[in-house]
Amino acid sequence: MSLKSKLKHIVSFMLHGETKPVYATISYLSPKETLRGKKIIITGGGRGLGFSMAKKFVAEGAEVLIAGRNEKVLQESSKALGCKYLPLDVSNPTEFDAFMDKAEKQLGGMNVLVNNAGISLHENTFFDVTPETFNKQVDTNLKGAFFLTQSFIRHIKESGTKPCVLFVSSETGDTMDFRPYGFTKAAINSMVQGLAYLFAKDGIRVNAVAPGITASDMTGLSTEGDISYRGNISGRVYMPEEVAETAAFLISEAAGCVSGQIITCNNAKTVNARWK
């Protein structure tokens, strides 16, 4: 595979009392139309990681529909990307069947669902979690993703295509947490494996990407300027474009034998090494 481009970012952080530059070389695979024939729905596709995935998928020849709550953002992003859009509140399952009908008509069929929409309310302590913040995160991150996938599979199960579902989990799904966000991502990881096993006989693949701390509106971290971040083992923030490369592989036919996998994109930060 050829590389289209390599972007270099300089990261500075304190090491043994001295500021050391770290060079992050980020490579993107050259588009080869590997997703031609894919008709993809991406929730939370108007910005951040969802936008970057949509951009990558379009470059790979896919037809893409982005969904989200903010119609103005969707309009602007769909124009920039050259894709379709539909408003959707992923915390309201009563909308899902009608949404799938509309999406299928707009795309002329559908065979990939990317459950990217999610929120974190970043509670500082266990006692900052309230029933309201708990429910809001569960409804968006877990309940919404579950029932949207249910609606999607119900629509395409007999289509004769090779459908797949991709969830966006998180490195927090691999670790303990005291916040609802982490609970929802751990549950997502279980759901990915359960659905993959359940629908393997139907030729439906289910996988997930689980990013480390990545530049996005949700994290409040930017790809511009200083991208250092000592909380990542790499010493820098991850780029949404990096995660999009992994996502593109997982929904491509090149990953035809891959299902039930959660690919964590954090340079082994959450690996349970015995010498930690």
For each residue, the residues with C-beta under 8 A, 3 or more apart:
1: 29 30 32
2: 29 30
3: 6 27 28 29 30
4: 28 29 30 31
5: 27 28
6: 3 25 26 27 28
7: 25 26 28 239
8: 23 24 25 26
9: 23 24 26 227 236
10: 21 22 23 24
11: 21 22 23 24 226 227 228 235 236
12: 19 20 21 22 226 228
13: 19 20 22 228 230 235
14: 17 18 19 20
15: 18 19 20
16:
17: 14
18: 14 15
19: 12 13 14 15
20: 12 13 14 15
21: 10 11 12
22: 10 11 12 13 228 234 235 236
23: 8 9 10 11
24: 8 9 10 11 227 234 236
25: 6 7 8
26: 6 7 8 9 239 241 242
27: 3 5 6
28: 3 4 5 6 7 241 245
29: 1 2 3 4 32 245 248
30: 1 2 3 4
31: 4 34 59 60 61
32: 1 29 60
33: 36 60 61
34: 31 60 61 248 252 253 254
35: 38 40 57 60 61 62 248 251 252
36: 33 60 61 62
37: 61 62 111
38: 35 57 60 61 62 63 111 112 251 252
39: 62 63 65 107 108 109 110 111 112
40: 35 54 57 62 63 64 65 107 110 111 112 113 114 251
41: 65 67 103 107 110 112 113 114 152
42: 45 50 53 54 57 64 65 66 67 114 116
43: 50 67 68 88 90 114 115 116 117 144 145 148
44: 47 48 49 50 67 68 90 116 117 118
45: 42 50 51 53 54 64 65 66 67 68 74 77 85 114 116
46: 50 51 66 68 70 73 74 76 77 85
47: 44 50 51 73 77 216 217
48: 44 51 52 216 217 218 240
49: 44 52 53 116 168 211 214 216 240 243 244
50: 42 43 44 45 46 47 53 54 66 68 114 116 117
51: 45 46 47 48 54 55 66 77 81 240
52: 48 49 55 56 239 240 241 243 244
53: 42 45 49 50 56 57 114 116 240 243 244 247 248
54: 40 42 45 50 51 57 58 64 66 77 81 83
55: 51 52 58 59 81 244
56: 52 53 59 60 241 244 245 247 248
57: 35 38 40 42 53 54 60 62 64 244 248 251
58: 54 55 61 62 64 81 82 83
59: 31 55 56
60: 31 32 33 34 35 36 38 56 57 248 252
61: 31 33 34 35 36 37 38 58
62: 35 36 37 38 39 40 57 58 112
63: 38 39 40 83 84 107 108
64: 40 42 45 54 57 58 81 83 84
65: 39 40 41 42 45 83 84 85 86 103 106 107 110
66: 42 45 46 50 51 54 74 77 78 81 83 84 85
67: 41 42 43 44 45 74 85 86 87 88 90 99 103 117
68: 43 44 45 46 50 73 74 85 87 88 117
69: 87 88 89
70: 46 73 74
71: 74 75 85 87
72: 75 76
73: 46 47 68 70 76 77
74: 45 46 66 67 68 70 71 77 78 85 86 87
75: 71 72 78 79 85
76: 46 72 73 79 80
77: 45 46 47 51 54 66 73 74 80 81 85
78: 66 74 75 81 82 83 84 85
79: 75 76 82
80: 76 77
81: 51 54 55 58 64 66 77 78
82: 58 78 79
83: 54 58 63 64 65 66 78
84: 63 64 65 66 78 106 107
85: 45 46 65 66 67 68 71 74 75 77 78
86: 65 67 74 99 102 103 106
87: 67 68 69 71 74
88: 43 67 68 69 95 99
89: 69 92 95
90: 43 44 67 117 140 144 145 148
91: 136 139 140 143 144
92: 89 95 144
93: 96 143 144 147 148 151
94:
95: 88 89 92 98 99
96: 93 99 100 147 148 150 151
97: 100 101 151 154
98: 95 101 102
99: 67 86 88 95 96 102 103 151
100: 96 97 103 104 110 151 152 155
101: 97 98 104 105 155
102: 86 98 99 105 106
103: 41 65 67 86 99 100 106 107 110
104: 100 101 107 108 109 110 155
105: 101 102 108
106: 65 84 86 102 103
107: 39 40 41 63 65 84 103 104 110
108: 39 63 104 105
109: 39 104 159 161
110: 39 40 41 65 100 103 104 107 113 152 155 156 163
111: 37 38 39 40 156 159 161 162 163 164
112: 38 39 40 41 62 163 164 165 166 251
113: 40 41 110 148 149 152 163 164 165 166
114: 40 41 42 43 45 50 53 165 166 168 247 251
115: 43 145 148 149 165 166 167 168
116: 42 43 44 45 49 50 53 168
117: 43 44 50 67 68 90 140 144 145
118: 44 140 141 168 184 218
119: 136 137 140 141 181 218
120: 137 179 181 218
121: 133 136 137 179 180 181
122: 179 181
123: 126 128 129 133 179 180
124: 128
125: 128 178
126: 123 129 178
127:
128: 123 124 125 133
129: 123 126 133 134 178 179 180
130: 133 134
131: 134 135
132: 135 136
133: 121 123 128 129 130 136 137 180
134: 129 130 131 137 138 180
135: 131 132 138 139
136: 91 119 121 132 133 139 140
137: 119 120 121 133 134 140 141 180 181 184
138: 134 135 141 142 143 180 183 184
139: 91 135 136 142 143 144
140: 90 91 117 118 119 136 137 143 144
141: 118 119 137 138 144 145 181 184 185 188
142: 138 139 145 146 184 187 188 191
143: 91 93 138 139 140 146 147
144: 43 90 91 92 93 117 139 140 141 147 148
145: 43 90 115 117 141 142 148 149 167 188 191
146: 142 143 149 150 191
147: 93 96 143 144 150 151
148: 43 90 93 96 113 115 144 145 151 152
149: 113 115 145 146 152 153 165 195
150: 96 146 147 153 154
151: 93 96 97 99 100 147 148 154 155
152: 41 100 110 113 148 149 155 156 163 165
153: 149 150 156 157 163 165 199 204
154: 97 150 151 157
155: 100 101 104 110 151 152 159
156: 110 111 152 153 159 161 163
157: 153 154 202 204
158:
159: 109 111 155 156 163
160:
161: 109 111 156
162: 111 203 205 253 256
163: 110 111 112 113 152 153 156 159 203 204 205
164: 111 112 113 204 205 206 207 250 251 259
165: 112 113 114 115 149 152 153 195 204 205 206 207
166: 112 113 114 115 206 207 208 209 247 250 251
167: 115 145 188 191 192 206 207 208 209
168: 49 114 115 116 118 208 209 210 211 247
169: 173 185 188 189 192 208 209 210 262
170: 173 181 182 185 210 211
171: 174 175 210 211 212 213 264 266 269 270
172: 175 177 181 182 185 186
173: 169 170 182 185 186 188 189 210 262
174: 171 189 210 264 270
175: 171 172 182 270
176: 182
177: 172 181 182 183 186
178: 125 126 129 182
179: 120 121 122 123 129 182 183
180: 121 123 129 133 134 137 138 183 184
181: 119 120 121 122 137 141 170 172 177 184 185
182: 170 172 173 175 176 177 178 179 185 186
183: 138 177 179 180 186 187
184: 118 137 138 141 142 180 181 187 188
185: 141 169 170 172 173 181 182 188 189 210
186: 172 173 177 182 183 189 190
187: 142 183 184 190 191
188: 141 142 145 167 169 173 184 185 191 192 208
189: 169 173 174 185 186 192 193 208 210 262
190: 186 187 193 194
191: 142 145 146 167 187 188 194 195
192: 167 169 188 189 195 196 206 207 208 260 261 262
193: 189 190 196 197 260 262
194: 190 191 197 198
195: 149 165 191 192 198 199 204 206
196: 192 193 199 200 205 206 207 259 260 261
197: 193 194 200 260
198: 194 195
199: 153 195 196 202 203 204 206
200: 196 197 203 204 259 260
201:
202: 157 199
203: 162 163 199 200
204: 153 157 163 164 165 195 199 200
205: 162 163 164 165 196 255 256 258 259
206: 164 165 166 167 192 195 196 199 259 260
207: 164 165 166 167 192 196 250 255 258 259 260 261 262 263
208: 166 167 168 169 188 189 192 261 262 263
209: 166 167 168 169 243 246 247 250 262 263 265
210: 168 169 170 171 173 174 185 189 262 263 264 265 266
211: 49 168 170 171 214 238 243 265 266
212: 171 232 233 234 238 264 265 266 267 269
213: 171 219 221 229 231 232 237 238 266
214: 49 211 219 221 237 238 239 240 242 243 265
215: 219 221 222 223 227 237 238 239 240
216: 47 48 49 219 221 240
217: 47 48 220
218: 48 118 119 120
219: 213 214 215 216 237
220: 217
221: 213 214 215 216 227 229 237
222: 215 225 227
223: 215 227 237 239 240
224:
225: 222
226: 11 12
227: 9 11 24 215 221 222 223 236 237
228: 11 12 13 22 235 236 237
229: 213 221 232 235 236 237
230: 13 235
231: 213
232: 212 213 229 235 236 237 238 266 267 269
233: 212 266 267 268 269
234: 22 24 212 238 267
235: 11 13 22 228 229 230 232
236: 9 11 22 24 227 228 229 232
237: 213 214 215 219 221 223 227 228 229 232
238: 211 212 213 214 215 232 234 242 243 265 266
239: 7 26 52 214 215 223 242 243
240: 48 49 51 52 53 214 215 216 223 243 244
241: 26 28 52 56 244 245
242: 26 214 238 239 245 246 265
243: 49 52 53 209 211 214 238 239 240 246 247 265
244: 49 52 53 55 56 57 240 241 247 248
245: 28 29 56 241 242 248 249
246: 209 242 243 249 250 263 265
247: 53 56 114 166 168 209 243 244 250 251
248: 29 34 35 53 56 57 60 244 245 251 252
249: 245 246 252 254 255
250: 164 166 207 209 246 247 255 258 261 263
251: 35 38 40 57 112 114 164 166 247 248 255
252: 34 35 38 60 248 249 255
253: 34 162 256
254: 34 249
255: 205 207 249 250 251 252 258
256: 162 205 253
257:
258: 205 207 250 255 261
259: 164 196 200 205 206 207
260: 192 193 196 197 200 206 207
261: 192 196 207 208 250 258
262: 169 173 189 192 193 207 208 209 210
263: 207 208 209 210 246 250
264: 171 174 210 212 270
265: 209 210 211 212 214 238 242 243 246
266: 171 210 211 212 213 232 233 238 269 270
267: 212 232 233 234
268: 233 271 273
269: 171 212 232 233 266
270: 171 174 175 264 266
271: 268
272: 276
273: 268 276
274:
275:
276: 272 273
